[in-house]
Amino acid sequence: MSQSARVARIERTGGPEVIEWVDVDLPPPGPGEVRFRSTAVGLNYIDAYHRSGVYPVDLPAGLGSEAAGFIEMTGPDTDGFSPGDRVGTFGPARGAYATARNVPVGQLVHLPPAVDDRTAAALMLKGATAAMLIEQCAKVTAGQAVLVHAAAGGVGHLLVGWLKAIGATVLGSVGSEEKAAMARAAGADYVILHRTEDVAARVREITDGVGVPVVLDGIGKATWDISLAATARRGLIVSYGNAGGAVDGVNLGVLAARGSLFVTRPTLFDYTTTPGERQAMADRVFAMLARGAIKPEIGQTFGLEDVAAAHRAMEAGETRGSTVLLV
């Protein structure tokens, strides 16, 4: 049977004001689908990229990739999933800003009993991103030094804790004393205040002039030159975000001149291409949570339909840690 739901949509790209809420009738879930009832939704910077047009989407469009909740109804061919199961999703399909929706089972992961819905919504996408960046993309090993830009941010503080847990030395760049304290609490060995210090020079000082073999850069254009200057010979810059603008016009000659550097711009879903890979990634995140290596650090919550205000706060740099939207 059909059921009504509240869903956020955008008819055009722009600021947070373009987010509109509509009532829809959900049909019964089709083959390979379940009706997913949201209880907590994760806010991520990529949501703002979709809303603003930095990452183009077909309009009209739903927003949001990450949510935790439970299954209300299953369609055909949904083996392994049953009504009442606690599940989560972190994409790649958008539309998480909704009270309920039909979701393909291939994009769901089972949630362990010890992880509550708010924690799951705060951790799944950011945690999977951290796992991908550290363990699959950069392949960081114990003893390596790693520079993490925005080390107190939603992904940044997870990177710091995860890196420490595997034995890396963490250099964190942050913008304020408050964020410096957060990065230290997450486990950073060295914290650099980018507004008052020369980050690359400080990195070279800490590493006896060598630089770091890995830079994890979620800022983008604003930190690109810093990353180039801080990276050791034959080192790797992993540019995974655009909070400070998109990196464009990458000059291969500059990479050569800086010491035969490598650079990559990874996308999580190129590393989770099957349901099995997606569940394994989520299980790895929850294992690191259970170990105490990472924490959800939910800095603030908003009501789901107050998501425009949450976007404004996020883009103004007024949020700390993760933001969860409550249904």
Secondary structure, DSSP 8 states (H G I E B T S, - for coil): --EEEEEEEESS-SSGGG-EEEEEEE----TTEEEEEEEEEEE-HHHHHHHHTSS---SSEE---EEEEEEEEE-SS-TT--TT-EEEE--SS---SBSEEEEEGGG-EE--TTS-HHHHHHHHHHHHHHHIIIIIIS---TT-EEEEESTTSTTHHHHHHHHHHTT-EEEEEESSHHHHHHHHHHT-SEEEETTTS-HHHHHHHHTTTS-EEEEEESS-HHHHHHHHHHEEEEEEEEE---TT-------HHHHHHTTS-EEE---GGGS--SHHHHHHHHHHHHHHHHHTS----EEEEEEGGGHHHHHHHHHTT---SEEEEE-
